[in-house]
Amino acid sequence: MAESRYFITVDWCKEGRRGVFCNNTGVAYSKDTQHTTEEMDKILGPFWLILDPESTPFTEEELMEYKVWTPLDEYSGVFGVARREDG
């Protein structure tokens, strides 16, 4: 069984396009255990309200599918969402 880590995923305005929250070089917030609501709120700041955050487990192989990065204006384009090409 492949080892997994938890990553903060977001879905901007609950549009059904959930992806991994990361910076413009692909660095994401990950942990061995699930992120708490308080941790996610602290990392995302006030924008957690529109980002619908979840702490989601991914294996390395699953994470590699998230290749399409979209910057978020709320973070001056420094942070954004990595999504799969199909979604």
N, CA, C and O atoms as CSV, one atom per row, in Angstrom:
chain,resi,resn,atom,element,x,y,z
A,1,MET,N,N,0.839,-1.182,0.000
A,1,MET,CA,C,0.000,0.000,0.000
A,1,MET,C,C,0.883,1.245,0.000
A,1,MET,O,O,1.833,1.338,0.778
A,2,ALA,N,N,0.575,2.182,-0.859
A,2,ALA,CA,C,1.370,3.399,-0.981
A,2,ALA,C,C,1.099,4.323,0.203
A,2,ALA,O,O,-0.033,4.445,0.670
A,3,GLU,N,N,2.153,4.962,0.673
A,3,GLU,CA,C,2.035,5.897,1.778
A,3,GLU,C,C,1.412,7.193,1.290
A,3,GLU,O,O,1.704,7.655,0.187
A,4,SER,N,N,0.544,7.785,2.124
A,4,SER,CA,C,-0.085,9.040,1.729
A,4,SER,C,C,0.171,10.112,2.781
A,4,SER,O,O,0.490,9.828,3.936
A,5,ARG,N,N,0.018,11.358,2.333
A,5,ARG,CA,C,0.119,12.532,3.193
A,5,ARG,C,C,-1.139,13.367,2.955
A,5,ARG,O,O,-1.792,13.245,1.919
A,6,TYR,N,N,-1.461,14.203,3.916
A,6,TYR,CA,C,-2.625,15.076,3.793
A,6,TYR,C,C,-2.207,16.425,3.218
A,6,TYR,O,O,-1.209,17.015,3.631
A,7,PHE,N,N,-2.992,16.896,2.258
A,7,PHE,CA,C,-2.762,18.179,1.610
A,7,PHE,C,C,-4.017,19.026,1.724
A,7,PHE,O,O,-5.132,18.504,1.742
A,8,ILE,N,N,-3.826,20.340,1.800
A,8,ILE,CA,C,-4.980,21.235,1.807
A,8,ILE,C,C,-5.487,21.349,0.380
A,8,ILE,O,O,-4.750,21.733,-0.528
A,9,THR,N,N,-6.755,21.009,0.195
A,9,THR,CA,C,-7.395,21.164,-1.102
A,9,THR,C,C,-8.478,22.229,-0.971
A,9,THR,O,O,-9.073,22.404,0.092
A,10,VAL,N,N,-8.719,22.931,-2.064
A,10,VAL,CA,C,-9.717,23.999,-2.053
A,10,VAL,C,C,-10.605,23.908,-3.294
A,10,VAL,O,O,-10.221,23.356,-4.325
A,11,ASP,N,N,-11.796,24.467,-3.154
A,11,ASP,CA,C,-12.748,24.539,-4.266
A,11,ASP,C,C,-13.322,25.954,-4.257
A,11,ASP,O,O,-14.256,26.247,-3.511
A,12,TRP,N,N,-12.758,26.829,-5.088
A,12,TRP,CA,C,-13.130,28.237,-5.100
A,12,TRP,C,C,-14.623,28.395,-5.361
A,12,TRP,O,O,-15.127,27.973,-6.402
A,13,CYS,N,N,-15.325,29.003,-4.415
A,13,CYS,CA,C,-16.775,29.242,-4.487
A,13,CYS,C,C,-17.579,27.966,-4.740
A,13,CYS,O,O,-18.665,28.016,-5.319
A,14,LYS,N,N,-17.051,26.840,-4.311
A,14,LYS,CA,C,-17.739,25.544,-4.453
A,14,LYS,C,C,-18.209,25.287,-5.880
A,14,LYS,O,O,-19.347,24.875,-6.107
A,15,GLU,N,N,-17.313,25.537,-6.842
A,15,GLU,CA,C,-17.639,25.336,-8.258
A,15,GLU,C,C,-17.475,23.894,-8.707
A,15,GLU,O,O,-17.746,23.576,-9.865
A,16,GLY,N,N,-17.038,23.017,-7.814
A,16,GLY,CA,C,-16.856,21.626,-8.187
A,16,GLY,C,C,-15.520,21.348,-8.856
A,16,GLY,O,O,-15.371,20.346,-9.555
A,17,ARG,N,N,-14.541,22.236,-8.643
A,17,ARG,CA,C,-13.223,22.093,-9.266
A,17,ARG,C,C,-12.144,22.082,-8.187
A,17,ARG,O,O,-11.272,22.951,-8.167
A,18,ARG,N,N,-12.204,21.106,-7.300
A,18,ARG,CA,C,-11.280,21.015,-6.176
A,18,ARG,C,C,-9.872,20.709,-6.664
A,18,ARG,O,O,-9.662,19.901,-7.569
A,19,GLY,N,N,-8.915,21.380,-6.034
A,19,GLY,CA,C,-7.521,21.158,-6.360
A,19,GLY,C,C,-6.646,21.379,-5.134
A,19,GLY,O,O,-7.136,21.756,-4.070
A,20,VAL,N,N,-5.371,21.145,-5.290
A,20,VAL,CA,C,-4.404,21.272,-4.209
A,20,VAL,C,C,-3.945,22.722,-4.101
A,20,VAL,O,O,-3.516,23.313,-5.091
A,21,PHE,N,N,-4.035,23.294,-2.905
A,21,PHE,CA,C,-3.577,24.659,-2.656
A,21,PHE,C,C,-2.055,24.635,-2.557
A,21,PHE,O,O,-1.493,23.910,-1.736
A,22,CYS,N,N,-1.386,25.432,-3.400
A,22,CYS,CA,C,0.079,25.445,-3.395
A,22,CYS,C,C,0.592,26.777,-3.920
A,22,CYS,O,O,-0.176,27.592,-4.431
A,23,ASN,N,N,1.899,26.991,-3.788
A,23,ASN,CA,C,2.469,28.238,-4.305
A,23,ASN,C,C,2.856,28.067,-5.775
A,23,ASN,O,O,2.669,26.998,-6.356
A,24,ASN,N,N,3.392,29.124,-6.359
A,24,ASN,CA,C,3.685,29.116,-7.796
A,24,ASN,C,C,4.883,28.246,-8.186
A,24,ASN,O,O,5.196,28.129,-9.371
A,25,THR,N,N,5.548,27.641,-7.214
A,25,THR,CA,C,6.606,26.675,-7.530
A,25,THR,C,C,6.159,25.247,-7.219
A,25,THR,O,O,6.951,24.310,-7.324
A,26,GLY,N,N,4.891,25.083,-6.836
A,26,GLY,CA,C,4.345,23.756,-6.586
A,26,GLY,C,C,4.457,23.264,-5.154
A,26,GLY,O,O,4.090,22.124,-4.866
A,27,VAL,N,N,4.953,24.094,-4.257
A,27,VAL,CA,C,5.071,23.684,-2.858
A,27,VAL,C,C,3.706,23.798,-2.188
A,27,VAL,O,O,3.081,24.858,-2.201
A,28,ALA,N,N,3.251,22.684,-1.599
A,28,ALA,CA,C,1.937,22.629,-0.966
A,28,ALA,C,C,2.081,22.389,0.534
A,28,ALA,O,O,3.143,21.997,1.017
A,29,TYR,N,N,1.013,22.626,1.246
A,29,TYR,CA,C,0.984,22.379,2.687
A,29,TYR,C,C,0.578,20.929,2.917
A,29,TYR,O,O,-0.549,20.533,2.618
A,30,SER,N,N,1.512,20.139,3.454
A,30,SER,CA,C,1.214,18.732,3.684
A,30,SER,C,C,1.636,18.317,5.089
A,30,SER,O,O,2.517,18.918,5.704
A,31,LYS,N,N,0.976,17.272,5.571
A,31,LYS,CA,C,1.246,16.718,6.900
A,31,LYS,C,C,0.986,15.217,6.869
A,31,LYS,O,O,0.314,14.699,5.976
A,32,ASP,N,N,1.533,14.541,7.860
A,32,ASP,CA,C,1.261,13.107,8.007
A,32,ASP,C,C,-0.138,12.850,8.552
A,32,ASP,O,O,-0.702,11.775,8.350
A,33,THR,N,N,-0.696,13.843,9.245
A,33,THR,CA,C,-2.031,13.726,9.819
A,33,THR,C,C,-2.936,14.792,9.203
A,33,THR,O,O,-2.468,15.771,8.621
A,34,GLN,N,N,-4.221,14.578,9.346
A,34,GLN,CA,C,-5.190,15.497,8.762
A,34,GLN,C,C,-5.054,16.896,9.377
A,34,GLN,O,O,-4.864,17.038,10.585
A,35,HIS,N,N,-5.154,17.927,8.524
A,35,HIS,CA,C,-5.134,19.318,8.996
A,35,HIS,C,C,-6.414,19.590,9.781
A,35,HIS,O,O,-7.483,19.092,9.428
A,36,THR,N,N,-6.303,20.371,10.834
A,36,THR,CA,C,-7.488,20.792,11.565
A,36,THR,C,C,-8.097,21.995,10.857
A,36,THR,O,O,-7.447,22.638,10.033
A,37,THR,N,N,-9.330,22.287,11.180
A,37,THR,CA,C,-9.986,23.464,10.627
A,37,THR,C,C,-9.206,24.720,10.987
A,37,THR,O,O,-9.040,25.614,10.157
A,38,GLU,N,N,-8.735,24.787,12.205
A,38,GLU,CA,C,-7.978,25.960,12.659
A,38,GLU,C,C,-6.681,26.124,11.875
A,38,GLU,O,O,-6.311,27.244,11.521
A,39,GLU,N,N,-5.992,25.027,11.600
A,39,GLU,CA,C,-4.751,25.092,10.814
A,39,GLU,C,C,-5.024,25.605,9.411
A,39,GLU,O,O,-4.305,26.468,8.907
A,40,MET,N,N,-6.068,25.072,8.778
A,40,MET,CA,C,-6.392,25.500,7.418
A,40,MET,C,C,-6.805,26.968,7.392
A,40,MET,O,O,-6.413,27.705,6.488
A,41,ASP,N,N,-7.594,27.396,8.377
A,41,ASP,CA,C,-8.019,28.788,8.447
A,41,ASP,C,C,-6.821,29.716,8.616
A,41,ASP,O,O,-6.782,30.793,8.022
A,42,LYS,N,N,-5.846,29.305,9.424
A,42,LYS,CA,C,-4.661,30.129,9.647
A,42,LYS,C,C,-3.822,30.238,8.371
A,42,LYS,O,O,-3.320,31.317,8.056
A,43,ILE,N,N,-3.667,29.145,7.641
A,43,ILE,CA,C,-2.881,29.139,6.403
A,43,ILE,C,C,-3.571,29.949,5.313
A,43,ILE,O,O,-2.916,30.716,4.607
A,44,LEU,N,N,-4.869,29.794,5.167
A,44,LEU,CA,C,-5.610,30.444,4.080
A,44,LEU,C,C,-6.025,31.870,4.401
A,44,LEU,O,O,-6.362,32.634,3.496
A,45,GLY,N,N,-6.005,32.236,5.661
A,45,GLY,CA,C,-6.445,33.569,6.048
A,45,GLY,C,C,-7.941,33.721,5.835
A,45,GLY,O,O,-8.667,32.726,5.835
A,46,PRO,N,N,-8.415,34.948,5.652
A,46,PRO,CA,C,-9.858,35.165,5.532
A,46,PRO,C,C,-10.471,34.526,4.280
A,46,PRO,O,O,-11.692,34.403,4.183
A,47,PHE,N,N,-9.646,34.129,3.342
A,47,PHE,CA,C,-10.167,33.551,2.098
A,47,PHE,C,C,-10.678,32.122,2.264
A,47,PHE,O,O,-11.241,31.553,1.329
A,48,TRP,N,N,-10.484,31.538,3.456
A,48,TRP,CA,C,-11.019,30.199,3.682
A,48,TRP,C,C,-12.527,30.197,3.444
A,48,TRP,O,O,-13.101,29.167,3.089
A,49,LEU,N,N,-13.166,31.346,3.638
A,49,LEU,CA,C,-14.614,31.443,3.459
A,49,LEU,C,C,-15.057,31.118,2.033
A,49,LEU,O,O,-16.113,30.518,1.833
A,50,ILE,N,N,-14.263,31.509,1.051
A,50,ILE,CA,C,-14.657,31.262,-0.348
A,50,ILE,C,C,-13.939,30.054,-0.945
A,50,ILE,O,O,-14.250,29.646,-2.064
A,51,LEU,N,N,-12.984,29.478,-0.215
A,51,LEU,CA,C,-12.186,28.389,-0.778
A,51,LEU,C,C,-12.652,26.991,-0.367
A,51,LEU,O,O,-12.169,26.008,-0.928
A,52,ASP,N,N,-13.566,26.869,0.582
A,52,ASP,CA,C,-14.105,25.573,1.005
A,52,ASP,C,C,-12.986,24.540,1.209
A,52,ASP,O,O,-12.953,23.527,0.511
A,53,PRO,N,N,-12.063,24.788,2.167
A,53,PRO,CA,C,-10.903,23.901,2.327
A,53,PRO,C,C,-11.245,22.529,2.912
A,53,PRO,O,O,-12.181,22.376,3.697
A,54,GLU,N,N,-10.458,21.552,2.502
A,54,GLU,CA,C,-10.512,20.195,3.059
A,54,GLU,C,C,-9.083,19.684,3.158
A,54,GLU,O,O,-8.216,20.081,2.380
A,55,SER,N,N,-8.848,18.808,4.113
A,55,SER,CA,C,-7.556,18.145,4.231
A,55,SER,C,C,-7.726,16.764,3.608
A,55,SER,O,O,-8.461,15.924,4.128
A,56,THR,N,N,-7.046,16.541,2.502
A,56,THR,CA,C,-7.269,15.351,1.676
A,56,THR,C,C,-5.994,14.525,1.559
A,56,THR,O,O,-4.927,15.074,1.281
A,57,PRO,N,N,-6.088,13.201,1.768
A,57,PRO,CA,C,-4.892,12.366,1.625
A,57,PRO,C,C,-4.597,12.047,0.159
A,57,PRO,O,O,-5.504,11.767,-0.625
A,58,PHE,N,N,-3.310,12.096,-0.195
A,58,PHE,CA,C,-2.847,11.737,-1.532
A,58,PHE,C,C,-1.593,10.897,-1.414
A,58,PHE,O,O,-0.754,11.131,-0.544
A,59,THR,N,N,-1.472,9.921,-2.289
A,59,THR,CA,C,-0.195,9.239,-2.439
A,59,THR,C,C,0.642,10.099,-3.386
A,59,THR,O,O,0.120,11.018,-4.017
A,60,GLU,N,N,1.910,9.809,-3.484
A,60,GLU,CA,C,2.774,10.571,-4.397
A,60,GLU,C,C,2.288,10.439,-5.829
A,60,GLU,O,O,2.312,11.406,-6.590
A,61,GLU,N,N,1.843,9.236,-6.197
A,61,GLU,CA,C,1.361,9.000,-7.555
A,61,GLU,C,C,0.099,9.816,-7.835
A,61,GLU,O,O,-0.031,10.398,-8.912
A,62,GLU,N,N,-0.822,9.866,-6.887
A,62,GLU,CA,C,-2.051,10.640,-7.070
A,62,GLU,C,C,-1.737,12.128,-7.193
A,62,GLU,O,O,-2.309,12.820,-8.036
A,63,LEU,N,N,-0.840,12.611,-6.364
A,63,LEU,CA,C,-0.478,14.021,-6.371
A,63,LEU,C,C,0.143,14.439,-7.700
A,63,LEU,O,O,-0.044,15.574,-8.139
A,64,MET,N,N,0.871,13.545,-8.337
A,64,MET,CA,C,1.526,13.853,-9.613
A,64,MET,C,C,0.516,14.169,-10.722
A,64,MET,O,O,0.885,14.765,-11.734
A,65,GLU,N,N,-0.749,13.780,-10.548
A,65,GLU,CA,C,-1.785,14.059,-11.547
A,65,GLU,C,C,-2.220,15.526,-11.539
A,65,GLU,O,O,-2.847,15.988,-12.492
A,66,TYR,N,N,-1.896,16.255,-10.482
A,66,TYR,CA,C,-2.322,17.650,-10.324
A,66,TYR,C,C,-1.266,18.566,-10.920
A,66,TYR,O,O,-0.392,19.065,-10.211
A,67,LYS,N,N,-1.352,18.784,-12.230
A,67,LYS,CA,C,-0.312,19.478,-12.984
A,67,LYS,C,C,-0.720,20.865,-13.475
A,67,LYS,O,O,0.149,21.682,-13.777
A,68,VAL,N,N,-2.005,21.147,-13.562
A,68,VAL,CA,C,-2.473,22.410,-14.113
A,68,VAL,C,C,-2.661,23.403,-12.966
A,68,VAL,O,O,-3.525,23.228,-12.107
A,69,TRP,N,N,-1.833,24.447,-12.974
A,69,TRP,CA,C,-1.858,25.415,-11.882
A,69,TRP,C,C,-2.558,26.695,-12.299
A,69,TRP,O,O,-2.297,27.240,-13.372
A,70,THR,N,N,-3.454,27.169,-11.435
A,70,THR,CA,C,-4.162,28.422,-11.667
A,70,THR,C,C,-3.889,29.356,-10.495
A,70,THR,O,O,-4.190,29.010,-9.353
A,71,PRO,N,N,-3.322,30.538,-10.755
A,71,PRO,CA,C,-3.069,31.479,-9.649
A,71,PRO,C,C,-4.384,32.039,-9.110
A,71,PRO,O,O,-5.371,32.164,-9.834
A,72,LEU,N,N,-4.370,32.370,-7.826
A,72,LEU,CA,C,-5.529,32.997,-7.201
A,72,LEU,C,C,-5.223,34.480,-6.981
A,72,LEU,O,O,-4.237,34.827,-6.331
A,73,ASP,N,N,-6.067,35.343,-7.522
A,73,ASP,CA,C,-5.887,36.785,-7.357
A,73,ASP,C,C,-5.866,37.176,-5.884
A,73,ASP,O,O,-5.197,38.135,-5.498
A,74,GLU,N,N,-6.602,36.428,-5.063
A,74,GLU,CA,C,-6.670,36.724,-3.634
A,74,GLU,C,C,-5.302,36.646,-2.963
A,74,GLU,O,O,-5.094,37.245,-1.908
A,75,TYR,N,N,-4.379,35.921,-3.562
A,75,TYR,CA,C,-3.028,35.756,-3.022
A,75,TYR,C,C,-1.985,36.371,-3.948
A,75,TYR,O,O,-0.837,35.926,-3.975
A,76,SER,N,N,-2.378,37.392,-4.705
A,76,SER,CA,C,-1.495,38.122,-5.629
A,76,SER,C,C,-0.772,37.201,-6.602
A,76,SER,O,O,0.337,37.504,-7.043
A,77,GLY,N,N,-1.398,36.079,-6.936
A,77,GLY,CA,C,-0.811,35.150,-7.895
A,77,GLY,C,C,0.337,34.328,-7.360
A,77,GLY,O,O,0.914,33.532,-8.100
A,78,VAL,N,N,0.690,34.495,-6.090
A,78,VAL,CA,C,1.784,33.720,-5.496
A,78,VAL,C,C,1.291,32.323,-5.116
A,78,VAL,O,O,2.037,31.348,-5.219
A,79,PHE,N,N,0.037,32.228,-4.678
A,79,PHE,CA,C,-0.573,30.948,-4.346
A,79,PHE,C,C,-1.710,30.704,-5.298
A,79,PHE,O,O,-2.302,31.639,-5.837
A,80,GLY,N,N,-2.015,29.429,-5.505
A,80,GLY,CA,C,-3.092,29.071,-6.409
A,80,GLY,C,C,-3.526,27.636,-6.185
A,80,GLY,O,O,-3.310,27.055,-5.121
A,81,VAL,N,N,-4.138,27.085,-7.207
A,81,VAL,CA,C,-4.705,25.741,-7.130
A,81,VAL,C,C,-4.150,24.880,-8.252
A,81,VAL,O,O,-4.200,25.256,-9.424
A,82,ALA,N,N,-3.626,23.727,-7.884
A,82,ALA,CA,C,-3.181,22.746,-8.874
A,82,ALA,C,C,-4.302,21.727,-9.059
A,82,ALA,O,O,-4.794,21.136,-8.098
A,83,ARG,N,N,-4.693,21.537,-10.316
A,83,ARG,CA,C,-5.778,20.595,-10.623
A,83,ARG,C,C,-5.310,19.569,-11.637
A,83,ARG,O,O,-4.281,19.733,-12.294
A,84,ARG,N,N,-6.100,18.497,-11.745
A,84,ARG,CA,C,-5.836,17.506,-12.790
A,84,ARG,C,C,-6.232,18.101,-14.137
A,84,ARG,O,O,-7.092,18.978,-14.212
A,85,GLU,N,N,-5.607,17.623,-15.179
A,85,GLU,CA,C,-5.895,18.130,-16.522
A,85,GLU,C,C,-7.349,17.906,-16.919
A,85,GLU,O,O,-7.908,18.696,-17.680
A,86,ASP,N,N,-7.960,16.858,-16.423
A,86,ASP,CA,C,-9.334,16.540,-16.784
A,86,ASP,C,C,-10.357,17.276,-15.931
A,86,ASP,O,O,-11.556,17.153,-16.181
A,87,GLY,N,N,-9.921,18.041,-14.927
A,87,GLY,CA,C,-10.933,18.659,-14.076
A,87,GLY,C,C,-10.494,19.927,-13.479
A,87,GLY,O,O,-11.251,20.556,-12.739
